Amino acid sequence: LRQEKYEGDITLIGDEAYIPYQRPPLSKQYLAGEHGTEKVFLRPEKFYGDKNITLRANTRATAIDPDAHTVTLEGGETLDYEKLLLTTGSRVREIPVPGADLAGVHYLRTIADVDAIREGMAASKNIVVVGGGYIGLEVAAVCIEAGLSVTVLEMEDRILQRVTTPRMSDYYHSLHTGRGVTIRTNTAASAFVGDGQVTGVQCGDEVISADLVVVGIGILPNVELAEDAGLACDDGIVVDDHCQTSNPDIYAAGDCTNHPNPILNKRLRLESVPNAMDQARIASANMLGGDRVYSAVPWFWSDQYELKLQMVGFSSDGDEEVVRGDVASDAFAIFYLKDKKVVAVDAVNSMREFMMSKKLIGVEVDTAKLADPEANLKDLT
């Protein structure tokens, strides 16, 4: 809003005790102890004062009255608004099994969560990770490199089944088992056992020893404020291509939104940092009377060990795979095509392919040249 030259009052409300921070490093560098708290802050605290932004940390908004244009805070205080932006994000999906409240059973979403996990790691030998998605595998990588014994439990047939192809699942399965991680697919946690403190994870008739458990089974969008205020919601807060909700003075951005994507020609809800940042910029401009349309190719990333995976689009949209580079070298890209047009890319330690892939989405390509590492990708755009 300040970059858009807005000079009026801005109040930023957040229910955590910290000033705004980045979540991606939490399961990576922050969990590993490589980054301190100050390294994950989006801006230093002084920034907010310099920009005349009122920061209300450790403050929960409990209700919105669209007619009165007010937000009610926990404790009863009300704030007036002309325009309201909901960036409520998401929360962890909790596992509904006996023993889930035992000490030593953790989720990973906030700084406080990771501080507790790090403290537990220092006194643990056996770690069990419930969930073989990106968060679970990033935690597994950090823990195994810390010298701990790690078991990953995945209830599906393969790790990363919901988000990538069998080839990529196999690659990451081999990567982790090669580093010492035990991966158990088709295995669900039915209970956590222990007397006050977790000592194991029940899986059918078997109990897997655990000094510490990290559960990563997905997230849920925080839509309750919007729903209670009468805003349209459907797997997220429904917004248009201007990030405007069903109320003209309320906008939304980030994980909590269900939004149209004209490039993919469908509505979706994205759990993605780039999406949150892009939508926030669009919403800010349009709150001030702009007419900007949100249109971006979704992209994501995951850091595991020394490998950086960067993804563009959704591999499930493709019906043909083209591999560029040598998978065994840990530097390659897999392009996914439909009707000879690129619809998605998975790039491992391949920055050049990742950068060019954004320009190749929707482009019909020569697959032989696409597969040739010596061919210039620019010639295909």
C-alpha positions in Angstrom: 0.0 0.0 0.0 2.8 2.4 0.8 4.5 1.5 -2.5 1.3 2.4 -4.2 1.6 5.9 -2.6 -1.2 5.4 -0.1 -0.7 7.9 2.8 -3.6 7.1 5.0 -3.8 4.9 8.1 -2.7 1.2 7.9 -3.3 -1.2 10.7 -1.9 -4.7 10.5 -3.4 -7.3 12.8 -1.8 -10.7 13.5 -2.6 -13.2 16.2 1.0 -14.4 16.7 3.4 -12.7 19.1 6.0 -12.0 16.4 6.2 -9.4 13.8 5.4 -10.7 10.3 7.8 -13.5 9.2 8.5 -16.0 6.4 7.2 -19.5 6.9 9.2 -21.5 4.3 12.5 -21.3 6.2 10.8 -22.8 9.3 11.0 -26.4 8.1 14.5 -25.8 6.6 17.1 -23.4 7.8 15.3 -22.3 10.9 14.7 -25.9 12.1 18.3 -26.7 11.3 19.5 -23.8 13.5 21.1 -22.1 10.5 18.8 -19.0 10.8 17.9 -17.1 13.9 14.5 -15.4 14.3 15.7 -12.1 12.9 16.6 -13.9 9.6 13.0 -15.0 9.0 11.4 -11.6 9.7 10.0 -10.1 6.5 11.1 -6.7 7.7 12.8 -5.4 10.8 10.5 -4.0 13.4 11.7 -0.4 12.6 10.3 -0.7 9.1 6.7 -0.5 10.4 7.4 2.6 12.4 9.2 4.3 9.5 6.3 3.5 7.2 3.7 4.7 9.8 2.1 1.2 9.9 0.3 0.4 13.1 1.3 -3.2 14.0 -1.0 -5.1 16.3 0.8 -8.4 17.0 -0.5 -11.0 19.4 -4.0 -9.6 18.6 -6.8 -11.8 17.3 -9.7 -10.4 15.2 -12.9 -12.1 16.2 -15.6 -10.6 13.9 -16.2 -8.4 10.9 -19.3 -6.3 10.4 -19.4 -5.4 6.7 -22.3 -3.0 7.1 -20.7 -1.0 9.9 -17.2 -1.4 8.3 -15.7 -2.6 11.6 -13.4 -5.3 12.8 -13.8 -6.5 16.4 -10.8 -7.7 18.3 -10.6 -10.2 21.1 -11.4 -8.2 24.2 -14.2 -6.2 22.5 -12.2 -3.3 20.9 -13.5 -2.3 17.4 -11.6 -0.8 14.5 -13.1 1.1 11.6 -12.1 0.4 8.1 -12.7 1.8 4.6 -11.1 -1.2 2.9 -10.3 -4.5 4.5 -7.8 -7.1 3.4 -8.0 -10.7 4.7 -4.7 -12.5 4.6 -5.7 -15.1 7.2 -3.7 -17.9 5.6 -4.2 -21.4 6.9 -3.7 -23.7 9.9 -2.4 -27.3 10.3 -4.8 -30.2 9.7 -4.7 -32.1 13.0 -4.6 -35.8 13.3 -7.7 -37.3 15.0 -6.2 -40.3 16.8 -5.8 -41.2 20.5 -2.7 -39.7 22.1 -2.5 -36.8 19.8 -2.3 -34.5 22.8 0.8 -36.2 24.3 3.9 -34.1 24.9 6.3 -34.6 22.1 3.7 -34.7 19.3 4.2 -31.6 17.2 2.9 -29.8 14.2 4.9 -27.3 12.1 3.4 -24.0 11.2 4.7 -21.3 13.4 8.0 -20.1 15.0 6.7 -21.3 18.3 6.1 -24.8 16.8 9.6 -25.0 15.5 11.2 -23.8 18.7 9.4 -26.6 20.5 10.5 -29.2 17.9 14.1 -28.0 18.1 14.1 -28.3 21.8 12.7 -31.8 21.5 15.2 -32.8 18.9 18.1 -32.0 21.3 16.8 -34.7 23.7 15.7 -37.3 21.1 17.1 -40.2 19.1 14.1 -41.5 17.3 12.0 -39.2 15.2 8.8 -40.2 13.5 7.3 -38.0 10.8 3.6 -38.5 10.0 3.0 -37.5 6.4 5.2 -37.9 3.3 4.6 -34.5 1.7 7.0 -31.7 1.3 6.9 -30.4 4.9 7.4 -33.9 6.2 10.3 -34.7 3.9 12.0 -31.3 4.7 11.8 -32.1 8.4 13.1 -35.6 7.7 16.1 -34.2 5.9 17.0 -31.8 8.7 16.6 -34.5 11.4 18.7 -37.1 9.5 21.4 -34.6 9.0 21.3 -33.8 12.7 22.3 -37.5 13.3 18.8 -38.7 14.4 17.0 -41.8 13.4 14.0 -40.9 11.2 11.0 -42.8 10.1 8.4 -41.3 7.7 4.9 -42.7 7.7 2.8 -42.2 4.5 -0.7 -43.6 4.3 -0.7 -43.4 0.4 1.1 -45.8 -2.0 4.0 -43.4 -2.4 5.4 -40.2 -0.9 4.3 -36.9 -2.5 1.5 -38.8 -4.2 -0.9 -35.8 -4.0 1.5 -33.3 -5.6 3.8 -35.0 -8.1 4.3 -38.0 -10.5 5.4 -41.5 -9.7 8.8 -40.8 -11.3 9.4 -37.8 -8.9 8.1 -39.8 -5.9 10.6 -42.6 -6.7 13.4 -40.1 -7.0 12.7 -38.6 -3.6 12.1 -42.0 -2.0 15.5 -43.1 -3.2 17.1 -39.8 -2.1 15.8 -40.1 1.4 16.4 -43.8 1.9 19.9 -43.3 0.6 20.5 -40.8 3.3 19.3 -43.2 6.0 15.6 -42.2 6.3 13.2 -45.2 6.7 10.0 -44.6 4.6 6.9 -46.6 5.3 4.2 -46.2 2.7 0.6 -47.6 3.0 1.1 -47.0 6.7 -1.2 -44.9 8.8 -0.8 -43.8 12.4 -3.7 -45.1 14.4 -2.6 -43.8 17.8 0.3 -42.2 19.7 1.3 -44.1 22.8 3.0 -43.0 26.0 2.3 -41.9 29.6 2.2 -38.1 29.3 5.2 -38.1 26.9 5.0 -39.9 23.5 7.1 -43.0 23.3 5.8 -44.6 20.1 3.4 -44.5 17.1 0.8 -47.2 16.8 0.5 -48.5 13.2 -1.9 -51.4 13.1 -0.4 -54.1 15.4 3.0 -52.5 15.4 4.4 -49.7 17.6 7.2 -47.7 16.1 9.5 -46.2 18.8 9.5 -42.4 18.9 10.9 -39.8 21.2 9.4 -37.0 19.1 6.7 -36.9 16.4 6.1 -34.3 13.8 2.8 -34.4 12.0 2.5 -32.9 8.5 -0.7 -34.0 6.9 -1.8 -30.8 5.2 -3.4 -27.5 6.1 -6.9 -25.9 6.2 -7.7 -22.4 5.0 -8.8 -19.9 7.7 -12.1 -18.8 6.4 -14.2 -18.5 9.7 -14.0 -14.7 9.9 -15.2 -14.4 6.3 -17.9 -17.0 6.7 -19.3 -15.4 9.8 -19.3 -12.1 8.0 -21.5 -13.5 5.2 -18.7 -13.6 2.6 -18.9 -16.2 -0.1 -16.6 -19.2 0.8 -15.9 -22.5 -1.0 -12.6 -24.2 -0.1 -11.3 -20.8 0.7 -12.6 -17.2 0.6 -14.0 -16.7 -2.9 -12.5 -13.8 -4.7 -12.6 -12.5 -8.3 -9.6 -11.8 -10.6 -9.1 -8.5 -8.7 -8.8 -10.3 -5.3 -12.2 -8.8 -4.3 -14.5 -10.8 -2.2 -18.3 -10.9 -2.5 -18.2 -7.6 -0.5 -16.8 -4.7 -2.6 -14.8 -3.2 0.3 -13.2 -6.5 1.4 -10.4 -8.2 -0.4 -8.4 -11.4 0.3 -5.0 -12.8 -0.6 -2.9 -15.9 -0.1 -3.6 -19.4 1.1 -7.1 -18.6 2.3 -8.4 -17.6 -1.2 -10.3 -19.5 -3.8 -9.5 -17.5 -7.0 -9.7 -17.8 -10.8 -6.6 -18.4 -12.8 -7.1 -17.4 -16.5 -3.9 -19.1 -17.6 -5.1 -22.5 -16.2 -8.7 -21.7 -17.0 -10.0 -22.8 -13.6 -10.5 -21.8 -10.0 -8.2 -23.0 -7.4 -6.7 -22.4 -3.9 -2.9 -22.3 -3.8 -0.7 -22.9 -0.9 2.2 -20.9 -2.3 4.3 -18.0 -1.2 4.5 -16.5 -4.7 0.8 -16.6 -5.0 0.4 -14.9 -1.6 2.8 -12.1 -2.6 1.3 -11.6 -6.1 -2.3 -11.5 -4.8 -1.3 -9.0 -2.0 0.2 -6.6 -4.6 -2.9 -6.9 -6.8 -5.3 -6.5 -3.9 -3.4 -3.4 -2.5 -3.5 -1.7 -5.9 -7.2 -2.4 -6.4 -8.1 -1.3 -2.8 -6.8 2.1 -3.9 -9.0 2.2 -7.0 -6.8 0.3 -9.4 -7.9 -2.2 -12.0 -5.2 -4.9 -11.9 -6.0 -8.5 -12.8 -4.4 -11.4 -11.1 -2.9 -13.8 -13.7 0.1 -15.9 -12.9 1.5 -19.3 -13.5 1.7 -21.1 -10.1 5.1 -22.1 -8.9 6.6 -23.7 -5.8 9.8 -24.9 -4.3 11.2 -27.3 -1.7 14.7 -27.5 -0.3 15.8 -31.0 0.8 19.4 -31.7 1.7 21.5 -29.8 -0.9 18.8 -30.1 -3.6 16.4 -27.4 -4.6 13.3 -28.5 -6.3 11.4 -25.8 -8.2 8.0 -26.5 -9.7 5.9 -24.6 -12.3 2.3 -25.6 -12.9 0.8 -28.9 -12.0 2.3 -32.1 -13.3 -1.1 -33.8 -13.0 -2.2 -31.7 -16.0 0.2 -33.4 -18.4 -0.1 -36.7 -20.2 3.5 -36.8 -21.5 6.9 -36.5 -19.7 10.1 -35.2 -21.3 13.3 -35.5 -19.2 16.1 -33.0 -19.7 19.4 -33.9 -18.1 20.5 -36.9 -16.1 18.3 -37.9 -13.2 21.2 -39.8 -11.6 23.2 -36.6 -11.6 20.8 -34.8 -9.2 20.5 -32.0 -11.8 17.6 -32.4 -14.2 14.2 -31.2 -15.3 11.1 -33.0 -16.2 8.7 -31.2 -18.5 5.0 -32.2 -18.6 3.1 -31.8 -21.8 -0.4 -32.0 -23.0 -1.2 -31.9 -26.7 2.6 -31.2 -27.2 2.3 -28.0 -25.1 4.2 -27.5 -21.9 1.9 -27.4 -18.8 4.3 -28.0 -16.0 7.9 -28.5 -15.0 9.8 -30.0 -12.1 13.4 -28.8 -12.0 16.0 -30.2 -9.5 19.1 -28.1 -9.2 18.3 -26.7 -12.6 17.8 -22.9 -12.3 18.1 -22.3 -16.1 15.3 -24.7 -16.9 13.2 -23.4 -14.1 13.5 -19.8 -15.2 12.8 -20.6 -18.9 9.9 -22.9 -18.0 7.7 -20.0 -17.0 7.9 -18.7 -20.6 7.3 -22.2 -22.0 3.9 -22.8 -20.3 1.3 -23.2 -23.0 3.9 -23.3 -25.8 4.0 -26.2 -28.3 7.5 -27.5 -28.4 9.8 -29.9 -30.2 10.2 -32.6 -27.7 13.6 -33.8 -29.1 15.1 -30.3 -28.6 13.4 -30.0 -25.2 15.1 -33.2 -24.1 18.5 -32.2 -25.4 20.5 -30.4 -22.7 22.7 -28.8 -25.4 19.6 -27.2 -27.1 18.9 -23.6 -26.2 15.5 -23.4 -24.5 15.1 -19.8 -25.7 14.8 -21.2 -29.2 11.6 -23.0 -28.1 9.7 -20.0 -26.7 
